[in-house]
Amino acid sequence: MLLQDLKSQWNAILDAIEATDRIAWIAFFDGRLYSLDSNQLLLDFSDSEKFADGHDYRDVRIRKRVVLEAAIFRVTHEQITILPS
């Protein structure tokens, strides 16, 4: 799978997460798909850290990573691993 293919399905993936786990959706919705190499996805959250009230969901993202991986699989039928960012 190419990064562009995953980007084109990102909204559907986020919708799948929101339907099952609102906390995970909040943690991941503002992530930017940065790179996809050998089915390992790196997300970038630097934009969300620019806000004055800065929200840091790093710990939640670690715990909820499996929710995102499962949603990606449900939508794309590809096994993608989320790398820590």
mmCIF file as gemmi writes it, N, C-alpha and C atoms, coordinates in Angstrom:
data_model
loop_
_atom_site.group_PDB
_atom_site.id
_atom_site.type_symbol
_atom_site.label_atom_id
_atom_site.label_alt_id
_atom_site.label_comp_id
_atom_site.label_asym_id
_atom_site.label_entity_id
_atom_site.label_seq_id
_atom_site.pdbx_PDB_ins_code
_atom_site.Cartn_x
_atom_site.Cartn_y
_atom_site.Cartn_z
_atom_site.occupancy
_atom_site.B_iso_or_equiv
_atom_site.pdbx_formal_charge
_atom_site.auth_seq_id
_atom_site.auth_asym_id
_atom_site.pdbx_PDB_model_num
ATOM 1 N N . MET Axp A 1 ? 0.846 -1.174 0 1 0 ? 1 A 1
ATOM 2 C CA . MET Axp A 1 ? 0 0 0 1 0 ? 1 A 1
ATOM 3 C C . MET Axp A 1 ? 0.893 1.239 0 1 0 ? 1 A 1
ATOM 4 N N . LEU Axp A 2 ? 0.47 2.227 -0.747 1 0 ? 2 A 1
ATOM 5 C CA . LEU Axp A 2 ? 1.187 3.499 -0.807 1 0 ? 2 A 1
ATOM 6 C C . LEU Axp A 2 ? 0.568 4.497 0.162 1 0 ? 2 A 1
ATOM 7 N N . LEU Axp A 3 ? 1.372 5.451 0.588 1 0 ? 3 A 1
ATOM 8 C CA . LEU Axp A 3 ? 0.89 6.479 1.504 1 0 ? 3 A 1
ATOM 9 C C . LEU Axp A 3 ? -0.312 7.207 0.912 1 0 ? 3 A 1
ATOM 10 N N . GLN Axp A 4 ? -0.263 7.514 -0.366 1 0 ? 4 A 1
ATOM 11 C CA . GLN Axp A 4 ? -1.364 8.227 -1.017 1 0 ? 4 A 1
ATOM 12 C C . GLN Axp A 4 ? -2.662 7.412 -0.968 1 0 ? 4 A 1
ATOM 13 N N . ASP Axp A 5 ? -2.552 6.091 -1.113 1 0 ? 5 A 1
ATOM 14 C CA . ASP Axp A 5 ? -3.733 5.225 -1.02 1 0 ? 5 A 1
ATOM 15 C C . ASP Axp A 5 ? -4.342 5.294 0.379 1 0 ? 5 A 1
ATOM 16 N N . LEU Axp A 6 ? -3.481 5.271 1.38 1 0 ? 6 A 1
ATOM 17 C CA . LEU Axp A 6 ? -3.961 5.35 2.758 1 0 ? 6 A 1
ATOM 18 C C . LEU Axp A 6 ? -4.583 6.715 3.037 1 0 ? 6 A 1
ATOM 19 N N . LYS Axp A 7 ? -3.963 7.763 2.525 1 0 ? 7 A 1
ATOM 20 C CA . LYS Axp A 7 ? -4.514 9.115 2.705 1 0 ? 7 A 1
ATOM 21 C C . LYS Axp A 7 ? -5.912 9.226 2.105 1 0 ? 7 A 1
ATOM 22 N N . SER Axp A 8 ? -6.125 8.585 0.976 1 0 ? 8 A 1
ATOM 23 C CA . SER Axp A 8 ? -7.434 8.681 0.323 1 0 ? 8 A 1
ATOM 24 C C . SER Axp A 8 ? -8.53 7.973 1.123 1 0 ? 8 A 1
ATOM 25 N N . GLN Axp A 9 ? -8.14 7.098 2.034 1 0 ? 9 A 1
ATOM 26 C CA . GLN Axp A 9 ? -9.104 6.366 2.855 1 0 ? 9 A 1
ATOM 27 C C . GLN Axp A 9 ? -9.107 6.834 4.313 1 0 ? 9 A 1
ATOM 28 N N . TRP Axp A 10 ? -8.321 7.857 4.615 1 0 ? 10 A 1
ATOM 29 C CA . TRP Axp A 10 ? -8.126 8.296 5.999 1 0 ? 10 A 1
ATOM 30 C C . TRP Axp A 10 ? -9.433 8.724 6.668 1 0 ? 10 A 1
ATOM 31 N N . ASN Axp A 11 ? -10.29 9.445 5.965 1 0 ? 11 A 1
ATOM 32 C CA . ASN Axp A 11 ? -11.559 9.87 6.571 1 0 ? 11 A 1
ATOM 33 C C . ASN Axp A 11 ? -12.428 8.671 6.942 1 0 ? 11 A 1
ATOM 34 N N . ALA Axp A 12 ? -12.455 7.662 6.105 1 0 ? 12 A 1
ATOM 35 C CA . ALA Axp A 12 ? -13.227 6.451 6.415 1 0 ? 12 A 1
ATOM 36 C C . ALA Axp A 12 ? -12.634 5.732 7.624 1 0 ? 12 A 1
ATOM 37 N N . ILE Axp A 13 ? -11.319 5.747 7.732 1 0 ? 13 A 1
ATOM 38 C CA . ILE Axp A 13 ? -10.65 5.129 8.883 1 0 ? 13 A 1
ATOM 39 C C . ILE Axp A 13 ? -11.006 5.884 10.16 1 0 ? 13 A 1
ATOM 40 N N . LEU Axp A 14 ? -10.946 7.208 10.096 1 0 ? 14 A 1
ATOM 41 C CA . LEU Axp A 14 ? -11.312 8.013 11.268 1 0 ? 14 A 1
ATOM 42 C C . LEU Axp A 14 ? -12.778 7.81 11.64 1 0 ? 14 A 1
ATOM 43 N N . ASP Axp A 15 ? -13.65 7.691 10.65 1 0 ? 15 A 1
ATOM 44 C CA . ASP Axp A 15 ? -15.067 7.429 10.923 1 0 ? 15 A 1
ATOM 45 C C . ASP Axp A 15 ? -15.245 6.084 11.627 1 0 ? 15 A 1
ATOM 46 N N . ALA Axp A 16 ? -14.478 5.086 11.2 1 0 ? 16 A 1
ATOM 47 C CA . ALA Axp A 16 ? -14.555 3.763 11.83 1 0 ? 16 A 1
ATOM 48 C C . ALA Axp A 16 ? -14.091 3.825 13.282 1 0 ? 16 A 1
ATOM 49 N N . ILE Axp A 17 ? -13.062 4.61 13.539 1 0 ? 17 A 1
ATOM 50 C CA . ILE Axp A 17 ? -12.585 4.774 14.919 1 0 ? 17 A 1
ATOM 51 C C . ILE Axp A 17 ? -13.633 5.491 15.756 1 0 ? 17 A 1
ATOM 52 N N . GLU Axp A 18 ? -14.176 6.568 15.226 1 0 ? 18 A 1
ATOM 53 C CA . GLU Axp A 18 ? -15.16 7.353 15.973 1 0 ? 18 A 1
ATOM 54 C C . GLU Axp A 18 ? -16.379 6.508 16.346 1 0 ? 18 A 1
ATOM 55 N N . ALA Axp A 19 ? -16.755 5.591 15.478 1 0 ? 19 A 1
ATOM 56 C CA . ALA Axp A 19 ? -17.924 4.75 15.735 1 0 ? 19 A 1
ATOM 57 C C . ALA Axp A 19 ? -17.705 3.769 16.883 1 0 ? 19 A 1
ATOM 58 N N . THR Axp A 20 ? -16.448 3.458 17.184 1 0 ? 20 A 1
ATOM 59 C CA . THR Axp A 20 ? -16.172 2.452 18.212 1 0 ? 20 A 1
ATOM 60 C C . THR Axp A 20 ? -15.473 2.996 19.45 1 0 ? 20 A 1
ATOM 61 N N . ASP Axp A 21 ? -14.694 4.072 19.294 1 0 ? 21 A 1
ATOM 62 C CA . ASP Axp A 21 ? -13.886 4.552 20.423 1 0 ? 21 A 1
ATOM 63 C C . ASP Axp A 21 ? -13.623 6.05 20.27 1 0 ? 21 A 1
ATOM 64 N N . ARG Axp A 22 ? -14.479 6.84 20.865 1 0 ? 22 A 1
ATOM 65 C CA . ARG Axp A 22 ? -14.393 8.305 20.726 1 0 ? 22 A 1
ATOM 66 C C . ARG Axp A 22 ? -13.07 8.851 21.271 1 0 ? 22 A 1
ATOM 67 N N . ILE Axp A 23 ? -12.548 8.268 22.339 1 0 ? 23 A 1
ATOM 68 C CA . ILE Axp A 23 ? -11.277 8.725 22.912 1 0 ? 23 A 1
ATOM 69 C C . ILE Axp A 23 ? -10.149 8.521 21.899 1 0 ? 23 A 1
ATOM 70 N N . ALA Axp A 24 ? -10.125 7.363 21.26 1 0 ? 24 A 1
ATOM 71 C CA . ALA Axp A 24 ? -9.099 7.104 20.243 1 0 ? 24 A 1
ATOM 72 C C . ALA Axp A 24 ? -9.243 8.082 19.086 1 0 ? 24 A 1
ATOM 73 N N . TRP Axp A 25 ? -10.474 8.359 18.687 1 0 ? 25 A 1
ATOM 74 C CA . TRP Axp A 25 ? -10.697 9.312 17.597 1 0 ? 25 A 1
ATOM 75 C C . TRP Axp A 25 ? -10.132 10.684 17.96 1 0 ? 25 A 1
ATOM 76 N N . ILE Axp A 26 ? -10.397 11.149 19.173 1 0 ? 26 A 1
ATOM 77 C CA . ILE Axp A 26 ? -9.876 12.447 19.617 1 0 ? 26 A 1
ATOM 78 C C . ILE Axp A 26 ? -8.353 12.452 19.582 1 0 ? 26 A 1
ATOM 79 N N . ALA Axp A 27 ? -7.745 11.346 19.963 1 0 ? 27 A 1
ATOM 80 C CA . ALA Axp A 27 ? -6.282 11.268 20.005 1 0 ? 27 A 1
ATOM 81 C C . ALA Axp A 27 ? -5.651 11.27 18.617 1 0 ? 27 A 1
ATOM 82 N N . PHE Axp A 28 ? -6.345 10.723 17.616 1 0 ? 28 A 1
ATOM 83 C CA . PHE Axp A 28 ? -5.738 10.55 16.292 1 0 ? 28 A 1
ATOM 84 C C . PHE Axp A 28 ? -6.249 11.485 15.205 1 0 ? 28 A 1
ATOM 85 N N . PHE Axp A 29 ? -7.376 12.156 15.403 1 0 ? 29 A 1
ATOM 86 C CA . PHE Axp A 29 ? -7.998 12.865 14.287 1 0 ? 29 A 1
ATOM 87 C C . PHE Axp A 29 ? -7.14 13.99 13.718 1 0 ? 29 A 1
ATOM 88 N N . ASP Axp A 30 ? -6.259 14.585 14.522 1 0 ? 30 A 1
ATOM 89 C CA . ASP Axp A 30 ? -5.453 15.691 13.995 1 0 ? 30 A 1
ATOM 90 C C . ASP Axp A 30 ? -4.051 15.254 13.578 1 0 ? 30 A 1
ATOM 91 N N . GLY Axp A 31 ? -3.855 13.955 13.467 1 0 ? 31 A 1
ATOM 92 C CA . GLY Axp A 31 ? -2.56 13.456 12.996 1 0 ? 31 A 1
ATOM 93 C C . GLY Axp A 31 ? -2.436 13.568 11.487 1 0 ? 31 A 1
ATOM 94 N N . ARG Axp A 32 ? -1.23 13.866 11.047 1 0 ? 32 A 1
ATOM 95 C CA . ARG Axp A 32 ? -0.927 13.926 9.621 1 0 ? 32 A 1
ATOM 96 C C . ARG Axp A 32 ? -0.194 12.651 9.237 1 0 ? 32 A 1
ATOM 97 N N . LEU Axp A 33 ? -0.61 12.02 8.172 1 0 ? 33 A 1
ATOM 98 C CA . LEU Axp A 33 ? 0.085 10.826 7.712 1 0 ? 33 A 1
ATOM 99 C C . LEU Axp A 33 ? 1.417 11.263 7.125 1 0 ? 33 A 1
ATOM 100 N N . TYR Axp A 34 ? 2.495 10.93 7.797 1 0 ? 34 A 1
ATOM 101 C CA . TYR Axp A 34 ? 3.816 11.441 7.436 1 0 ? 34 A 1
ATOM 102 C C . TYR Axp A 34 ? 4.56 10.494 6.495 1 0 ? 34 A 1
ATOM 103 N N . SER Axp A 35 ? 4.611 9.211 6.86 1 0 ? 35 A 1
ATOM 104 C CA . SER Axp A 35 ? 5.301 8.263 5.99 1 0 ? 35 A 1
ATOM 105 C C . SER Axp A 35 ? 4.732 6.862 6.191 1 0 ? 35 A 1
ATOM 106 N N . LEU Axp A 36 ? 4.835 6.067 5.15 1 0 ? 36 A 1
ATOM 107 C CA . LEU Axp A 36 ? 4.42 4.672 5.184 1 0 ? 36 A 1
ATOM 108 C C . LEU Axp A 36 ? 5.493 3.876 4.457 1 0 ? 36 A 1
ATOM 109 N N . ASP Axp A 37 ? 6.195 3.051 5.217 1 0 ? 37 A 1
ATOM 110 C CA . ASP Axp A 37 ? 7.291 2.272 4.654 1 0 ? 37 A 1
ATOM 111 C C . ASP Axp A 37 ? 7.191 0.851 5.194 1 0 ? 37 A 1
ATOM 112 N N . SER Axp A 38 ? 7.131 -0.119 4.305 1 0 ? 38 A 1
ATOM 113 C CA . SER Axp A 38 ? 7.006 -1.53 4.697 1 0 ? 38 A 1
ATOM 114 C C . SER Axp A 38 ? 5.832 -1.743 5.649 1 0 ? 38 A 1
ATOM 115 N N . ASN Axp A 39 ? 4.718 -1.103 5.333 1 0 ? 39 A 1
ATOM 116 C CA . ASN Axp A 39 ? 3.484 -1.188 6.132 1 0 ? 39 A 1
ATOM 117 C C . ASN Axp A 39 ? 3.66 -0.688 7.564 1 0 ? 39 A 1
ATOM 118 N N . GLN Axp A 40 ? 4.589 0.22 7.757 1 0 ? 40 A 1
ATOM 119 C CA . GLN Axp A 40 ? 4.777 0.887 9.044 1 0 ? 40 A 1
ATOM 120 C C . GLN Axp A 40 ? 4.474 2.362 8.844 1 0 ? 40 A 1
ATOM 121 N N . LEU Axp A 41 ? 3.46 2.832 9.57 1 0 ? 41 A 1
ATOM 122 C CA . LEU Axp A 41 ? 2.958 4.19 9.404 1 0 ? 41 A 1
ATOM 123 C C . LEU Axp A 41 ? 3.486 5.098 10.505 1 0 ? 41 A 1
ATOM 124 N N . LEU Axp A 42 ? 3.994 6.245 10.095 1 0 ? 42 A 1
ATOM 125 C CA . LEU Axp A 42 ? 4.426 7.277 11.035 1 0 ? 42 A 1
ATOM 126 C C . LEU Axp A 42 ? 3.482 8.456 10.891 1 0 ? 42 A 1
ATOM 127 N N . LEU Axp A 43 ? 2.886 8.854 12.004 1 0 ? 43 A 1
ATOM 128 C CA . LEU Axp A 43 ? 1.98 10.002 12.042 1 0 ? 43 A 1
ATOM 129 C C . LEU Axp A 43 ? 2.713 11.195 12.636 1 0 ? 43 A 1
ATOM 130 N N . ASP Axp A 44 ? 2.334 12.379 12.192 1 0 ? 44 A 1
ATOM 131 C CA . ASP Axp A 44 ? 2.931 13.622 12.683 1 0 ? 44 A 1
ATOM 132 C C . ASP Axp A 44 ? 1.844 14.437 13.374 1 0 ? 44 A 1
ATOM 133 N N . PHE Axp A 45 ? 2.103 14.806 14.617 1 0 ? 45 A 1
ATOM 134 C CA . PHE Axp A 45 ? 1.146 15.593 15.393 1 0 ? 45 A 1
ATOM 135 C C . PHE Axp A 45 ? 1.696 16.969 15.724 1 0 ? 45 A 1
ATOM 136 N N . SER Axp A 46 ? 2.699 17.431 14.992 1 0 ? 46 A 1
ATOM 137 C CA . SER Axp A 46 ? 3.326 18.718 15.31 1 0 ? 46 A 1
ATOM 138 C C . SER Axp A 46 ? 2.358 19.886 15.153 1 0 ? 46 A 1
ATOM 139 N N . ASP Axp A 47 ? 1.396 19.805 14.235 1 0 ? 47 A 1
ATOM 140 C CA . ASP Axp A 47 ? 0.425 20.894 14.078 1 0 ? 47 A 1
ATOM 141 C C . ASP Axp A 47 ? -0.427 21.065 15.328 1 0 ? 47 A 1
ATOM 142 N N . SER Axp A 48 ? -0.845 19.96 15.94 1 0 ? 48 A 1
ATOM 143 C CA . SER Axp A 48 ? -1.698 20.049 17.13 1 0 ? 48 A 1
ATOM 144 C C . SER Axp A 48 ? -0.942 20.609 18.326 1 0 ? 48 A 1
ATOM 145 N N . GLU Axp A 49 ? 0.379 20.492 18.314 1 0 ? 49 A 1
ATOM 146 C CA . GLU Axp A 49 ? 1.184 20.99 19.427 1 0 ? 49 A 1
ATOM 147 C C . GLU Axp A 49 ? 1.412 22.492 19.345 1 0 ? 49 A 1
ATOM 148 N N . LYS Axp A 50 ? 1.016 23.116 18.245 1 0 ? 50 A 1
ATOM 149 C CA . LYS Axp A 50 ? 1.215 24.554 18.064 1 0 ? 50 A 1
ATOM 150 C C . LYS Axp A 50 ? 0.167 25.398 18.775 1 0 ? 50 A 1
ATOM 151 N N . PHE Axp A 51 ? -0.961 24.791 19.141 1 0 ? 51 A 1
ATOM 152 C CA . PHE Axp A 51 ? -2.026 25.552 19.785 1 0 ? 51 A 1
ATOM 153 C C . PHE Axp A 51 ? -1.571 26.069 21.141 1 0 ? 51 A 1
ATOM 154 N N . ALA Axp A 52 ? -2.078 27.234 21.526 1 0 ? 52 A 1
ATOM 155 C CA . ALA Axp A 52 ? -1.699 27.846 22.798 1 0 ? 52 A 1
ATOM 156 C C . ALA Axp A 52 ? -2.027 26.935 23.977 1 0 ? 52 A 1
ATOM 157 N N . ASP Axp A 53 ? -3.168 26.267 23.915 1 0 ? 53 A 1
ATOM 158 C CA . ASP Axp A 53 ? -3.542 25.384 25.02 1 0 ? 53 A 1
ATOM 159 C C . ASP Axp A 53 ? -3.006 23.976 24.817 1 0 ? 53 A 1
ATOM 160 N N . GLY Axp A 54 ? -2.199 23.77 23.79 1 0 ? 54 A 1
ATOM 161 C CA . GLY Axp A 54 ? -1.565 22.512 23.432 1 0 ? 54 A 1
ATOM 162 C C . GLY Axp A 54 ? -2.132 21.272 24.099 1 0 ? 54 A 1
ATOM 163 N N . HIS Axp A 55 ? -2.63 20.375 23.324 1 0 ? 55 A 1
ATOM 164 C CA . HIS Axp A 55 ? -3.125 19.129 23.886 1 0 ? 55 A 1
ATOM 165 C C . HIS Axp A 55 ? -2.149 18.021 23.53 1 0 ? 55 A 1
ATOM 166 N N . ASP Axp A 56 ? -1.769 17.259 24.54 1 0 ? 56 A 1
ATOM 167 C CA . ASP Axp A 56 ? -0.806 16.186 24.345 1 0 ? 56 A 1
ATOM 168 C C . ASP Axp A 56 ? -1.486 14.856 24.656 1 0 ? 56 A 1
ATOM 169 N N . TYR Axp A 57 ? -1.772 14.117 23.622 1 0 ? 57 A 1
ATOM 170 C CA . TYR Axp A 57 ? -2.44 12.828 23.772 1 0 ? 57 A 1
ATOM 171 C C . TYR Axp A 57 ? -1.464 11.671 23.531 1 0 ? 57 A 1
ATOM 172 N N . ARG Axp A 58 ? -0.174 11.928 23.7 1 0 ? 58 A 1
ATOM 173 C CA . ARG Axp A 58 ? 0.847 10.918 23.404 1 0 ? 58 A 1
ATOM 174 C C . ARG Axp A 58 ? 0.575 9.602 24.137 1 0 ? 58 A 1
ATOM 175 N N . ASP Axp A 59 ? 0.287 9.674 25.439 1 0 ? 59 A 1
ATOM 176 C CA . ASP Axp A 59 ? 0.03 8.448 26.204 1 0 ? 59 A 1
ATOM 177 C C . ASP Axp A 59 ? -1.217 7.728 25.705 1 0 ? 59 A 1
ATOM 178 N N . VAL Axp A 60 ? -2.243 8.491 25.38 1 0 ? 60 A 1
ATOM 179 C CA . VAL Axp A 60 ? -3.474 7.888 24.855 1 0 ? 60 A 1
ATOM 180 C C . VAL Axp A 60 ? -3.189 7.232 23.509 1 0 ? 60 A 1
ATOM 181 N N . ARG Axp A 61 ? -2.406 7.879 22.676 1 0 ? 61 A 1
ATOM 182 C CA . ARG Axp A 61 ? -2.087 7.313 21.353 1 0 ? 61 A 1
ATOM 183 C C . ARG Axp A 61 ? -1.359 5.985 21.485 1 0 ? 61 A 1
ATOM 184 N N . ILE Axp A 62 ? -0.482 5.888 22.465 1 0 ? 62 A 1
ATOM 185 C CA . ILE Axp A 62 ? 0.237 4.63 22.677 1 0 ? 62 A 1
ATOM 186 C C . ILE Axp A 62 ? -0.753 3.536 23.06 1 0 ? 62 A 1
ATOM 187 N N . ARG Axp A 63 ? -1.643 3.849 23.991 1 0 ? 63 A 1
ATOM 188 C CA . ARG Axp A 63 ? -2.615 2.855 24.463 1 0 ? 63 A 1
ATOM 189 C C . ARG Axp A 63 ? -3.652 2.51 23.401 1 0 ? 63 A 1
ATOM 190 N N . LYS Axp A 64 ? -4.002 3.459 22.56 1 0 ? 64 A 1
ATOM 191 C CA . LYS Axp A 64 ? -5.074 3.266 21.575 1 0 ? 64 A 1
ATOM 192 C C . LYS Axp A 64 ? -4.553 2.919 20.179 1 0 ? 64 A 1
ATOM 193 N N . ARG Axp A 65 ? -3.273 2.705 20.057 1 0 ? 65 A 1
ATOM 194 C CA . ARG Axp A 65 ? -2.68 2.392 18.757 1 0 ? 65 A 1
ATOM 195 C C . ARG Axp A 65 ? -3.35 1.179 18.113 1 0 ? 65 A 1
ATOM 196 N N . VAL Axp A 66 ? -3.694 0.176 18.919 1 0 ? 66 A 1
ATOM 197 C CA . VAL Axp A 66 ? -4.329 -1.028 18.364 1 0 ? 66 A 1
ATOM 198 C C . VAL Axp A 66 ? -5.702 -0.718 17.772 1 0 ? 66 A 1
ATOM 199 N N . VAL Axp A 67 ? -6.393 0.278 18.327 1 0 ? 67 A 1
ATOM 200 C CA . VAL Axp A 67 ? -7.697 0.689 17.787 1 0 ? 67 A 1
ATOM 201 C C . VAL Axp A 67 ? -7.512 1.249 16.379 1 0 ? 67 A 1
ATOM 202 N N . LEU Axp A 68 ? -6.499 2.079 16.201 1 0 ? 68 A 1
ATOM 203 C CA . LEU Axp A 68 ? -6.213 2.643 14.881 1 0 ? 68 A 1
ATOM 204 C C . LEU Axp A 68 ? -5.79 1.556 13.903 1 0 ? 68 A 1
ATOM 205 N N . GLU Axp A 69 ? -4.919 0.661 14.34 1 0 ? 69 A 1
ATOM 206 C CA . GLU Axp A 69 ? -4.477 -0.421 13.459 1 0 ? 69 A 1
ATOM 207 C C . GLU Axp A 69 ? -5.655 -1.297 13.022 1 0 ? 69 A 1
ATOM 208 N N . ALA Axp A 70 ? -6.572 -1.572 13.942 1 0 ? 70 A 1
ATOM 209 C CA . ALA Axp A 70 ? -7.747 -2.387 13.607 1 0 ? 70 A 1
ATOM 210 C C . ALA Axp A 70 ? -8.662 -1.662 12.623 1 0 ? 70 A 1
ATOM 211 N N . ALA Axp A 71 ? -8.843 -0.361 12.806 1 0 ? 71 A 1
ATOM 212 C CA . ALA Axp A 71 ? -9.683 0.418 11.886 1 0 ? 71 A 1
ATOM 213 C C . ALA Axp A 71 ? -9.057 0.463 10.494 1 0 ? 71 A 1
ATOM 214 N N . ILE Axp A 72 ? -7.757 0.627 10.435 1 0 ? 72 A 1
ATOM 215 C CA . ILE Axp A 72 ? -7.069 0.619 9.138 1 0 ? 72 A 1
ATOM 216 C C . ILE Axp A 72 ? -7.302 -0.721 8.443 1 0 ? 72 A 1
ATOM 217 N N . PHE Axp A 73 ? -7.194 -1.806 9.192 1 0 ? 73 A 1
ATOM 218 C CA . PHE Axp A 73 ? -7.401 -3.125 8.6 1 0 ? 73 A 1
ATOM 219 C C . PHE Axp A 73 ? -8.837 -3.307 8.113 1 0 ? 73 A 1
ATOM 220 N N . ARG Axp A 74 ? -9.819 -2.857 8.923 1 0 ? 74 A 1
ATOM 221 C CA . ARG Axp A 74 ? -11.222 -2.987 8.524 1 0 ? 74 A 1
ATOM 222 C C . ARG Axp A 74 ? -11.511 -2.237 7.227 1 0 ? 74 A 1
ATOM 223 N N . VAL Axp A 75 ? -10.913 -1.074 7.064 1 0 ? 75 A 1
ATOM 224 C CA . VAL Axp A 75 ? -11.197 -0.246 5.889 1 0 ? 75 A 1
ATOM 225 C C . VAL Axp A 75 ? -10.366 -0.666 4.68 1 0 ? 75 A 1
ATOM 226 N N . THR Axp A 76 ? -9.081 -0.947 4.89 1 0 ? 76 A 1
ATOM 227 C CA . THR Axp A 76 ? -8.172 -1.183 3.763 1 0 ? 76 A 1
ATOM 228 C C . THR Axp A 76 ? -7.842 -2.65 3.519 1 0 ? 76 A 1
ATOM 229 N N . HIS Axp A 77 ? -8.083 -3.507 4.506 1 0 ? 77 A 1
ATOM 230 C CA . HIS Axp A 77 ? -7.687 -4.918 4.456 1 0 ? 77 A 1
ATOM 231 C C . HIS Axp A 77 ? -6.168 -5.063 4.387 1 0 ? 77 A 1
ATOM 232 N N . GLU Axp A 78 ? -5.473 -4.065 4.903 1 0 ? 78 A 1
ATOM 233 C CA . GLU Axp A 78 ? -4.009 -4.089 4.981 1 0 ? 78 A 1
ATOM 234 C C . GLU Axp A 78 ? -3.603 -4.064 6.449 1 0 ? 78 A 1
ATOM 235 N N . GLN Axp A 79 ? -2.595 -4.864 6.795 1 0 ? 79 A 1
ATOM 236 C CA . GLN Axp A 79 ? -2.072 -4.875 8.158 1 0 ? 79 A 1
ATOM 237 C C . GLN Axp A 79 ? -0.985 -3.803 8.25 1 0 ? 79 A 1
ATOM 238 N N . ILE Axp A 80 ? -1.293 -2.713 8.94 1 0 ? 80 A 1
ATOM 239 C CA . ILE Axp A 80 ? -0.378 -1.582 9.084 1 0 ? 80 A 1
ATOM 240 C C . ILE Axp A 80 ? -0.003 -1.455 10.557 1 0 ? 80 A 1
ATOM 241 N N . THR Axp A 81 ? 1.271 -1.244 10.828 1 0 ? 81 A 1
ATOM 242 C CA . THR Axp A 81 ? 1.755 -1.017 12.183 1 0 ? 81 A 1
ATOM 243 C C . THR Axp A 81 ? 1.979 0.473 12.372 1 0 ? 81 A 1
ATOM 244 N N . ILE Axp A 82 ? 1.482 1.015 13.484 1 0 ? 82 A 1
ATOM 245 C CA . ILE Axp A 82 ? 1.675 2.427 13.795 1 0 ? 82 A 1
ATOM 246 C C . ILE Axp A 82 ? 2.964 2.568 14.584 1 0 ? 82 A 1
ATOM 247 N N . LEU Axp A 83 ? 3.874 3.367 14.074 1 0 ? 83 A 1
ATOM 248 C CA . LEU Axp A 83 ? 5.133 3.617 14.771 1 0 ? 83 A 1
ATOM 249 C C . LEU Axp A 83 ? 4.932 4.689 15.834 1 0 ? 83 A 1
ATOM 250 N N . PRO Axp A 84 ? 5.638 4.569 16.953 1 0 ? 84 A 1
ATOM 251 C CA . PRO Axp A 84 ? 5.559 5.636 17.96 1 0 ? 84 A 1
ATOM 252 C C . PRO Axp A 84 ? 6.102 6.933 17.387 1 0 ? 84 A 1
ATOM 253 N N . SER Axp A 85 ? 5.437 8.042 17.723 1 0 ? 85 A 1
ATOM 254 C CA . SER Axp A 85 ? 5.918 9.335 17.207 1 0 ? 85 A 1
ATOM 255 C C . SER Axp A 85 ? 6.216 10.277 18.34 1 0 ? 85 A 1
